[in-house]
Amino acid sequence: MSYDAQFRVWRGDTDGGELRDFTVPVHEGEVVLDIIHRLQATQAPDLAVRWNCKAGKCGSCSAEVNGMPKLLCMTRMSTFTPEDVVTVTPLRTFPVIRDLVTDVSYNYRKAREIPSFTPPPDLRPGEYRMQQVDVQRSQEFRKCIECFLCQNTCHVVRDHDENKEAFAGPRYLMRIAELEMHPLDVADRRDAAQEQHGLGYCNITKCCTEVCPENIKITDNALIPMKEHVADRKYDPIVWLGNKLFRR
């Protein structure tokens, strides 16, 4: 079934912008990114949108559709009725470059702040050995396509821009948890997670998990276990006593 859909698309740049109304043909089986491309081809050739694979694997076409962070290429038009007005806006948490394209460099800065995988110094490449259960435990986190929808929806930075310097966000706290779970990683990341990367800011509302297109259980399988690991060191009286005695 084909019909004419009503779209409201944000147009503008760093100096400001506005929502503009468009009527765009929609055909059966299409996704929102198809409509944005048709809009570019027929009515707004200067509309800026970031995309690459159109298969939900590159994470490039992140935006907000009717206020919800989504991948444009994975949001099917069949989820709307012909009477719906579909509003497409840029990710709210990051500065707008132009139209639907935002500056997500914050995320790359946070990635560089996390120390890389640290194997035992006496273990050479090719000598790494792991149990399959340990592989499976962190394999889920490797599905991340870095679309930054979780970063965008996390209210710690979405509603408080001043927190960005002290908070790595769910994607990179998940990375820290993944490395902390790795049986061959000898770096102790607990203090850094709390003091440098802002793990304490997270209040486990699970909004990051809800928007993940790969269905990674970010909160339950990464952030909560990491919080428990940090709490063991920081608040367990037996561990506290052991640390005091050990330091002596």
Residue pairs with C-beta under 8 A, 6 or more apart in sequence:
1 28
2 25
2 26
2 27
2 28
3 25
3 26
3 82
4 23
4 24
4 25
4 26
4 82
5 23
5 24
5 25
5 26
5 35
5 77
5 80
5 82
5 84
5 86
6 21
6 22
6 23
6 84
6 85
6 86
7 21
7 22
7 23
7 24
7 35
7 39
7 85
7 86
7 87
7 88
8 19
8 20
8 21
8 22
8 85
8 86
8 87
8 88
9 19
9 20
9 22
9 36
9 39
9 44
9 47
9 87
9 88
9 89
9 99
9 100
10 17
10 18
10 19
10 20
10 88
10 89
10 90
10 99
10 100
11 17
11 18
11 19
11 20
11 44
11 47
11 99
12 18
12 96
12 98
12 99
13 96
13 97
13 98
13 99
14 95
14 96
14 97
14 98
17 96
17 99
19 87
19 89
22 39
22 43
22 44
24 35
24 38
24 39
24 42
24 43
25 38
26 35
26 77
26 82
27 34
28 78
29 78
30 76
30 77
31 72
31 73
31 74
31 75
31 76
31 77
32 65
32 70
32 72
32 73
32 75
32 76
32 77
32 86
32 88
33 49
33 51
33 54
33 61
33 72
33 73
33 75
34 77
35 77
35 86
36 47
36 49
36 72
36 88
36 100
39 47
40 47
40 49
47 99
47 100
48 97
48 98
48 99
48 100
48 101
49 61
49 63
49 72
49 99
49 100
49 101
50 60
50 61
50 62
50 100
50 101
51 58
51 60
51 61
51 72
51 73
52 58
52 60
52 61
53 60
53 73
54 61
54 73
55 73
56 71
56 73
56 74
56 145
56 213
57 145
58 145
59 71
59 145
59 146
59 147
59 148
59 213
60 147
61 71
61 72
61 73
62 69
62 70
62 71
62 72
62 91
62 147
62 148
62 149
62 152
63 69
63 70
63 72
63 88
63 89
63 90
63 91
63 100
64 70
64 88
64 89
64 90
64 91
64 92
64 152
65 72
65 75
65 86
65 87
65 88
66 86
66 87
67 87
67 89
68 211
69 91
69 149
69 152
69 153
69 211
70 149
70 211
70 213
71 147
71 149
71 213
72 88
74 213
77 86
80 86
88 100
89 100
90 96
90 99
90 100
90 101
90 102
91 102
91 104
91 148
91 149
91 152
92 152
92 158
93 151
93 152
93 153
93 154
93 157
93 158
94 102
94 103
94 104
94 106
94 148
94 152
95 102
95 103
96 102
96 103
97 103
104 148
104 151
106 151
106 164
107 146
107 148
107 151
107 169
107 171
107 172
110 168
110 169
110 171
110 172
110 197
111 172
111 175
113 168
113 172
113 196
113 197
114 168
114 172
114 175
114 176
114 179
114 197
115 187
115 189
115 192
117 179
117 182
117 184
117 185
118 179
118 185
118 186
118 187
119 128
119 184
119 185
119 186
120 184
120 186
123 184
128 184
130 183
130 184
131 183
134 181
134 182
134 183
137 181
138 178
138 181
138 182
140 216
140 217
140 221
141 174
141 175
141 177
141 178
141 216
141 221
141 222
142 178
143 214
143 216
144 171
144 174
144 214
144 216
145 213
145 214
146 171
147 213
148 171
149 211
149 212
149 213
150 169
150 170
150 171
150 208
150 209
150 211
150 212
150 218
151 157
151 169
151 170
151 171
151 208
152 158
152 211
153 207
153 208
153 210
153 211
154 169
154 170
154 202
154 207
154 208
155 205
155 207
156 163
156 167
156 169
156 198
156 201
156 202
157 163
157 164
157 167
157 169
163 198
163 201
166 198
166 201
167 197
167 198
167 201
168 176
168 197
168 198
170 202
170 208
170 218
170 219
170 222
170 223
171 208
171 218
172 197
173 193
173 197
173 198
173 199
173 202
173 222
173 223
173 226
174 216
174 218
174 222
174 223
176 189
176 192
176 193
176 197
176 199
176 226
177 193
177 222
177 223
177 225
177 226
178 222
179 185
179 187
179 189
180 189
180 190
180 193
180 226
180 229
181 225
190 229
190 230
190 233
191 233
193 199
193 226
193 230
194 200
194 230
194 234
199 223
199 226
199 227
199 230
202 223
202 227
204 219
204 223
204 224
204 227
205 219
206 219
206 220
208 218
208 219
209 216
209 217
209 218
209 219
209 220
212 218
216 222
232 239
233 239
233 243
